[in-house]
């Protein structure tokens, strides 16, 4: 329940070698909802299928789970949109992963993902990431590895969330600290926030998360709130918080302006550095999940700059 402030080493997406480790933790991407703030863009297609510069939005949360060493992922979405994700990503075998899919008929809050995903997790620890969240910055892979190591062992308990300082936290879950960095409270979309630290849509939980989520009661908004789930771990004294530093970028894509900002951000990084952000094939290769020959084949299948990038990686 104390803050870990180790936030600054080399940018995760730009490392020349990623961590090669496997763990018991499984991942869930929540990619449901109707995204009404993006209408008419999202009237006929899932927000998470839309492009963020040169790749579908869902590549970004998927890449985060992969950087954490998570190879088994459940994608939760609407009956209309789930077939598109299946067509895009398949069963995950091309990436050396296992992908499964689950329908969410009605969006009833983020914590519902652990009720829907209980059979998938099968009592293992789980990581939840929202399908419209993009993370980029120094030490990210290390922070993910730290979160996994905190709660993965059979004798370890707890949850790990993150804090990101924003100018107006009223639209987010907010975490409050004392002078020593101890977590005092968690509030969901408070009118008068007690700090400027918002909680991004990335959460790591131990093996008790499904039971905790199933026991939650709907909030005044009629939803099963992720903040209420986090508060259970806070009350147990097993909630850990890591803070993203000033040089770290956390972007979501809830409206047209933020969607454009995210695309421009990725374009700037990639065009300036020549290395790709959230390239899931590259991460699978650097994690040792696919071979160089497999990477080359994937690149040749795409007659684009993206495919050429994969070919260059394989040929170096």
Backbone torsions as a table, in degrees:
resi	resn	phi	psi	omega
1	UNK	NA	20.1	175.6
2	UNK	-114.8	158.5	-175.5
3	UNK	-84.6	134.3	170.5
4	UNK	-99.5	120.3	-173.0
5	UNK	-108.5	21.6	176.9
6	UNK	-77.5	99.1	-167.4
7	UNK	-124.1	-0.5	-168.4
8	UNK	-132.3	98.3	158.9
9	UNK	-142.5	-157.1	-170.9
10	UNK	-65.4	146.3	-177.2
11	UNK	-61.8	130.5	-172.1
12	UNK	-61.5	-45.4	-175.7
13	UNK	-68.8	-13.9	-176.7
14	UNK	-108.2	8.0	178.5
15	UNK	-67.6	146.5	177.8
16	UNK	-80.5	-15.3	175.8
17	UNK	-146.9	128.1	179.6
18	UNK	-94.4	166.6	176.8
19	UNK	-64.2	136.7	176.1
20	UNK	-109.2	94.9	179.5
21	UNK	-149.5	155.6	176.8
22	UNK	-123.1	152.3	179.0
23	UNK	-145.4	172.5	-178.1
24	UNK	-80.1	-16.4	-174.7
25	UNK	-66.8	141.2	176.1
26	UNK	-114.5	159.8	-175.7
27	UNK	-118.3	151.3	175.5
28	UNK	-128.7	129.2	172.2
29	UNK	-107.8	119.2	178.1
30	UNK	-93.8	108.2	-174.2
31	UNK	-126.2	41.3	-179.3
32	UNK	-99.1	-153.5	178.9
33	UNK	80.5	171.7	-176.4
34	UNK	-107.5	-9.4	176.2
35	UNK	51.2	51.3	-175.7
36	UNK	-64.0	-23.2	179.3
37	UNK	-70.4	-11.3	178.0
38	UNK	-103.7	5.7	178.3
39	UNK	-59.1	142.5	3.4
40	UNK	-86.3	1.9	-179.0
41	UNK	-54.1	-45.0	-172.5
42	UNK	-96.3	11.4	-177.1
43	UNK	-67.3	-30.4	-176.2
44	UNK	-123.5	2.1	-177.5
45	UNK	-147.7	148.8	178.5
46	UNK	-63.7	140.6	175.1
47	UNK	-57.7	-38.1	-174.6
48	UNK	-74.9	-4.7	172.9
49	UNK	-92.9	-19.8	-178.0
50	UNK	-62.8	153.2	-178.1
51	UNK	-76.8	137.1	162.5
52	UNK	-111.5	95.9	-169.2
53	UNK	60.8	-101.9	-169.0
54	UNK	-110.6	12.2	-179.6
55	UNK	-149.8	156.4	180.0
56	UNK	-61.9	147.7	-176.7
57	UNK	-54.5	-36.5	-174.8
58	UNK	-66.6	-18.6	176.2
59	UNK	-59.7	-31.9	-174.2
60	UNK	-70.7	-51.1	175.0
61	UNK	-65.7	-34.7	177.8
62	UNK	-62.9	-40.6	179.3
63	UNK	-63.5	-34.4	177.8
64	UNK	-62.3	-45.7	178.1
65	UNK	-62.5	-39.2	179.4
66	UNK	-65.5	-39.8	176.7
67	UNK	-63.4	-25.8	176.2
68	UNK	-81.9	0.2	179.7
69	UNK	84.0	15.3	-176.5
70	UNK	-90.9	121.9	-176.1
71	UNK	-107.2	-13.8	179.7
72	UNK	-113.9	121.0	-171.7
73	UNK	-134.6	136.8	173.9
74	UNK	-107.3	127.4	177.0
75	UNK	-105.5	121.2	-179.0
76	UNK	-107.9	127.7	-179.4
77	UNK	-155.5	-172.9	-175.9
78	UNK	-82.5	161.3	177.0
79	UNK	-58.1	-34.9	179.8
80	UNK	-67.7	-40.3	-168.3
81	UNK	-93.7	-21.8	-173.7
82	UNK	-59.3	-39.7	178.1
83	UNK	-58.5	-31.9	178.6
84	UNK	-67.1	-38.4	177.8
85	UNK	-67.9	-38.3	176.6
86	UNK	-61.1	-43.2	-179.6
87	UNK	-66.9	-36.9	-178.0
88	UNK	-71.6	-44.7	-168.5
89	UNK	-112.6	-19.2	179.8
90	UNK	63.3	-146.6	-178.7
91	UNK	-91.1	2.8	177.5
92	UNK	87.8	-6.7	-174.1
93	UNK	-63.8	-28.5	178.4
94	UNK	-64.5	-20.2	178.5
95	UNK	-106.1	7.6	-175.5
96	UNK	70.8	26.7	-176.5
97	UNK	-122.0	176.1	170.9
98	UNK	-125.9	117.7	179.6
99	UNK	-111.9	135.5	174.6
100	UNK	-125.6	167.1	-173.6
101	UNK	-136.1	147.0	-178.8
102	UNK	-144.4	138.6	179.6
103	UNK	-85.4	135.7	169.8
104	UNK	-113.2	108.0	-175.4
105	UNK	-70.0	-41.4	-178.8
106	UNK	-134.5	127.2	177.8
107	UNK	-72.9	110.6	-176.8
108	UNK	-118.6	32.8	178.4
109	UNK	107.7	154.8	-174.9
110	UNK	-65.8	-36.5	-177.8
111	UNK	-63.9	-20.1	178.0
112	UNK	-62.2	-22.2	179.4
113	UNK	-58.2	-32.6	-178.5
114	UNK	-81.7	-17.6	171.1
115	UNK	-77.3	-46.7	178.6
116	UNK	-66.2	-31.1	-175.9
117	UNK	-97.3	12.6	-176.2
118	UNK	-61.0	-43.6	180.0
119	UNK	-66.1	-33.5	179.1
120	UNK	-69.5	-45.0	-177.3
121	UNK	-70.2	-35.8	177.7
122	UNK	50.8	45.6	175.8
123	UNK	79.7	5.1	177.3
124	UNK	-90.7	160.5	174.5
125	UNK	-63.9	154.0	-175.1
126	UNK	-139.5	150.1	175.4
127	UNK	-117.2	130.4	177.3
128	UNK	-110.2	131.4	173.5
129	UNK	-133.2	140.5	178.1
130	UNK	-78.3	143.1	-172.8
131	UNK	-70.5	-6.4	-179.8
132	UNK	-115.4	19.1	-178.8
133	UNK	-103.9	134.5	-179.5
134	UNK	-123.3	127.3	179.4
135	UNK	-121.0	138.5	178.3
136	UNK	-155.8	127.8	176.7
137	UNK	165.0	177.1	-177.7
138	UNK	-66.8	141.7	174.1
139	UNK	70.7	11.1	-174.2
140	UNK	-62.8	-46.3	179.9
141	UNK	-60.6	-41.7	178.2
142	UNK	-63.0	-40.1	179.3
143	UNK	-64.6	-39.2	177.3
144	UNK	-65.1	-43.9	179.0
145	UNK	-62.7	-38.4	177.3
146	UNK	-62.6	-43.7	179.6
147	UNK	-61.0	-42.5	179.1
148	UNK	-63.7	-46.7	-175.7
149	UNK	-66.6	-25.9	179.8
150	UNK	-63.0	-33.8	-166.7
151	UNK	-131.5	4.0	-173.0
152	UNK	-80.4	-36.1	-174.8
153	UNK	-63.0	153.2	-177.5
154	UNK	-64.1	-23.5	-179.8
155	UNK	-97.3	6.9	-178.3
156	UNK	-110.0	144.8	-178.3
157	UNK	-131.9	155.0	171.1
158	UNK	132.9	-170.8	-179.9
159	UNK	-140.0	152.7	176.0
160	UNK	-129.9	123.4	175.6
161	UNK	-121.6	-178.9	-175.0
162	UNK	-129.7	155.5	177.4
163	UNK	-122.8	137.9	-178.8
164	UNK	-138.0	123.6	-176.5
165	UNK	-74.7	127.4	-179.7
166	UNK	-128.0	160.6	-177.6
167	UNK	-73.8	-34.2	-179.4
168	UNK	-135.1	95.7	-174.5
169	UNK	-83.5	4.8	-173.4
170	UNK	-65.2	-18.0	-179.3
171	UNK	-92.4	6.6	-173.4
172	UNK	-128.9	171.6	162.4
173	UNK	-72.0	140.4	-173.0
174	UNK	-124.4	134.6	177.3
175	UNK	-108.5	136.5	-179.1
176	UNK	-113.1	139.0	179.9
177	UNK	-120.7	160.0	168.9
178	UNK	-94.2	-174.7	-175.1
179	UNK	-64.8	-21.4	-179.9
180	UNK	-95.7	5.0	179.6
181	UNK	86.5	8.1	178.6
182	UNK	-79.1	136.4	-179.6
183	UNK	-72.9	125.2	-179.4
184	UNK	-100.4	-39.6	-174.7
185	UNK	-157.5	161.5	173.2
186	UNK	-131.4	132.1	179.1
187	UNK	-132.6	145.2	179.4
188	UNK	-100.2	116.5	177.7
189	UNK	46.8	57.5	-177.5
190	UNK	-73.5	145.7	176.3
191	UNK	-70.7	-33.2	178.7
192	UNK	-125.6	84.7	-175.8
193	UNK	-61.0	144.4	179.3
194	UNK	-90.5	-5.0	173.4
195	UNK	-157.7	176.8	177.6
196	UNK	-103.5	13.9	-178.3
197	UNK	-95.4	110.0	174.7
198	UNK	-86.2	155.1	178.0
199	UNK	-101.1	110.2	179.9
200	UNK	-67.9	169.8	-175.6
201	UNK	-83.0	55.3	178.8
202	UNK	-142.8	119.8	-170.8
203	UNK	-140.2	133.7	176.8
204	UNK	-114.0	133.5	-176.1
205	UNK	-135.3	154.2	176.5
206	UNK	-79.0	-173.3	-173.7
207	UNK	-72.0	-6.9	-179.8
208	UNK	-90.7	1.5	-170.0
209	UNK	-64.0	-38.2	-177.4
210	UNK	-65.9	-40.3	177.8
211	UNK	-65.8	-40.6	178.9
212	UNK	-64.7	-44.5	-179.0
213	UNK	-63.6	-38.4	-178.8
214	UNK	-67.3	-24.2	-178.3
215	UNK	-89.2	-5.9	-178.3
216	UNK	-68.6	151.3	173.6
217	UNK	-106.7	147.9	179.4
218	UNK	-60.1	145.7	177.9
219	UNK	-79.7	-177.0	177.3
220	UNK	-61.9	-23.4	177.4
221	UNK	-82.9	-2.6	-179.6
222	UNK	80.8	17.4	-177.4
223	UNK	-121.4	157.9	174.8
224	UNK	-89.7	101.3	-167.1
225	UNK	-80.6	137.1	175.6
226	UNK	-67.1	-29.7	177.4
227	UNK	-64.7	-37.5	176.4
228	UNK	-64.8	-38.2	176.5
229	UNK	-64.3	-45.6	178.6
230	UNK	-63.0	-34.0	-179.1
231	UNK	-66.5	-30.0	176.0
232	UNK	-62.4	-41.6	177.5
233	UNK	-70.0	-35.5	176.7
234	UNK	-61.5	-43.6	179.4
235	UNK	-65.5	-29.7	176.1
236	UNK	-76.6	-15.3	-175.1
237	UNK	80.3	21.9	-176.4
238	UNK	-119.9	19.2	179.1
239	UNK	-91.9	125.6	177.2
240	UNK	-110.2	143.8	178.2
241	UNK	-130.0	129.3	171.8
242	UNK	-109.5	139.3	-178.4
243	UNK	-101.5	132.8	170.9
244	UNK	-79.4	137.9	-177.6
245	UNK	-82.1	-179.0	-174.9
246	UNK	-63.4	-31.3	-177.6
247	UNK	-84.6	4.9	-175.6
248	UNK	-94.4	144.4	179.2
249	UNK	-111.3	126.0	169.8
250	UNK	-123.1	117.7	-178.6
251	UNK	-124.2	139.7	166.3
252	UNK	-118.8	177.1	-171.8
253	UNK	-133.2	50.5	-174.6
254	UNK	-75.5	-21.5	178.8
255	UNK	-139.1	176.3	-173.5
256	UNK	-64.1	-38.0	179.7
257	UNK	-64.9	-44.6	-179.0
258	UNK	-69.9	-32.0	175.3
259	UNK	-63.7	-43.2	177.4
260	UNK	-65.9	-42.2	178.9
261	UNK	-59.0	-43.3	-179.0
262	UNK	-63.1	-43.5	178.6
263	UNK	-62.9	-43.0	178.7
264	UNK	-65.2	-37.0	178.9
265	UNK	-62.3	-49.1	-179.6
266	UNK	-62.8	-43.3	179.7
267	UNK	-59.6	-42.5	-179.4
268	UNK	-62.5	-47.9	-179.4
269	UNK	-61.3	-49.7	-174.7
270	UNK	-67.3	-43.6	-176.9
271	UNK	-71.2	-30.5	179.2
272	UNK	-78.3	-42.4	-172.9
273	UNK	-96.0	-22.2	-177.8
274	UNK	76.7	9.6	176.9
275	UNK	-120.6	141.9	-169.5
276	UNK	-89.1	146.2	175.5
277	UNK	-93.9	133.1	174.9
278	UNK	59.0	38.9	175.6
279	UNK	-84.2	99.9	-170.7
280	UNK	-66.9	-32.2	178.3
281	UNK	-68.1	-40.0	178.4
282	UNK	-64.7	-42.7	-179.2
283	UNK	-64.0	-43.3	178.0
284	UNK	-59.1	-40.1	179.7
285	UNK	-67.6	-47.9	-178.8
286	UNK	-68.5	-26.0	174.7
287	UNK	-77.3	-8.4	-178.8
288	UNK	83.2	15.7	-177.8
289	UNK	-85.7	-24.3	173.8
290	UNK	-132.0	158.9	-177.6
291	UNK	-87.2	170.4	176.4
292	UNK	-63.7	-38.2	177.6
293	UNK	-63.4	-39.8	177.8
294	UNK	-65.4	-39.7	177.6
295	UNK	-62.3	-42.3	179.3
296	UNK	-63.3	-41.0	178.0
297	UNK	-62.6	-43.4	178.8
298	UNK	-61.8	-39.4	179.5
299	UNK	-66.1	-41.8	-178.2
300	UNK	-67.4	-23.6	179.3
301	UNK	-71.4	-20.3	-177.1
302	UNK	-110.7	115.0	-178.0
303	UNK	-88.5	56.5	-176.1
304	UNK	-139.0	174.7	174.0
305	UNK	-59.8	-34.4	179.1
306	UNK	-62.6	-47.1	177.8
307	UNK	-64.0	-40.3	178.3
308	UNK	-61.8	-36.0	177.6
309	UNK	-61.9	-43.2	178.8
310	UNK	-63.9	-40.9	178.4
311	UNK	-63.0	-41.2	179.2
312	UNK	-63.3	-39.7	177.5
313	UNK	-60.7	-43.2	-177.2
314	UNK	-70.0	-29.2	-174.8
315	UNK	-91.1	-10.1	-179.2
316	UNK	-67.6	NA	NA
